[in-house]
Amino acid sequence: MTKKSTPSLEGLACPIPLKEYPRVLMAHGGGGRLMHQLVERLFLTAFGSPELEARHDGAVVELEAGRTAVTTDSYVVRPLTFPGGDIGTLAVNGTVNDLAMCGARPDHLTAGFILEEGLSMKTLWEIVRSMRRAADAAAVRVIAGDTKVVDRGREEGMFINTTGVGKVEAAQPIAPSRVRPGDAVLVTGDIGRHGMAVMAAREGLGFENPIRSDCAPLWPLVKTLIAARLPLHCLRDCTRGGLAASLVEIAQAARVRIHIEETAVPVREEVRGACEILGLDPLYVANEGRFVVFVHPIQADKTLAVLRSHSLGVGARRIGEVTEAGSPRVTMKSRIGATRVVDLPSGEQLPRIC
Ligand code: MG
């Protein structure tokens, strides 16, 4: 399918001499010899695809006939590393997952790096290495990139933008416009882990059972759903704003009403506990390995069975349905039996989570 990138980086030390260049400096971003070091030694070693090796102004790739999905996202998570991943894993999985939500097989990625002066070169190498690991796991190649160094910020940080390109494999469009009254609403597993893993790392909270991010590439699961020829109407990953935001966004885009049952939404005990301590509602906490499925109700049980047959969807549950067309609204029957409206939070509940 895709041409192979350079060999694995496992165990490979930073190709830039750390004694000489312990930190990223503005001078590295000046287009001179230091930037050359960064690009030629660090990024090319890490991502060395034929397109990058061509050292051209842009990547020239052959696209398969049919529909192509394109998406872009910027990653600003703080801290850079958290249990279950880092900004590099996130920058790959977040973007390939948006392609997967379009029913597209992720093929190519571009990566833009904005590095703050003072960033440790060792940290940069570790993050780029885990990015490569995530790209291999998701079967995508980095074909173009850019690097800028900016003034020292409040922390020694970095930001990554990735753009993903993929071939749409779903025969029928998968989109909010296809959501219909009666559709079953499924979620692929327990929610809230990514946001809580990042919050715990940021706040230095040592929980008895450390929470790991659910960050994972979701295309293999989506591919399984497509292969089963299920009447999928829409998929949406539950990233920023959590499950609640995904449902509200779909309700608004499709102009429908959605009703869910709180008791049906899977939340792990440790996540529920951590949310209680921090005064958060797991419904609004970000995920990086979960998505909602809107499917024709006649195939809801089969869809659930297909999801559960895959390691990424073992915890899938049916959580509700699309009740009617009309002014968009999401409602939830709570644990105690009361029905309440699920709204978007007024501000950002958890900043810099992805
Ligand atoms: Mg998304």
Residues whose N, C-alpha, C, O or C-beta is under 5 A from the ligand:
A	BS01	MG	D98 D237
